[in-house]
Amino acid sequence: MRKIRKLINLIICLLVFTFSFSFKLSELEFGETVQKGLKKSKSYTLTNNSKVNKLYTISAQGDKNIKISPNALNLKPLDSRKFTIEVTGKGKVGEHEYFLIVKDVNKEKSKEGVDLNKIVRIKQKYTIK
């Protein structure tokens, strides 16, 4: 009986964790081709699906040729805003990868000192020709 109760508690915790990511991106892949020496940009829409105001920070990891503007969005419940990813065609010709990092910044501090911020890393690709 205790094992079943523990299993039910674990499932409930996993469901709460899964649904606690309270944002939606209009698109998940960059996937563009950039001419060498030129720039290419793509706009995304981030929507706050929660019932509270949220601060989201957006960054790129793993590639210096990526610029994100704006890199922080303060959204009211069910509000949406656009941000742009711009890639500069510097470097070797071929396929390049980076991670788009979306961080749901929790303004409250944990009593135990645990980082409560939720971070999503989305693998992105682009090609330089």
Protein Blocks (a to p, Z undefined) as FASTA:
>chain_A
ZZmmmmmmmmmmmmmmmmmpccdcfbfbfopacdehiacddddddddfbfbdcdddddde
hiakbccddfbdcddehiacdddddddfedjedddddddddddddfbdcfklpafbdcdd
dddddddZZ
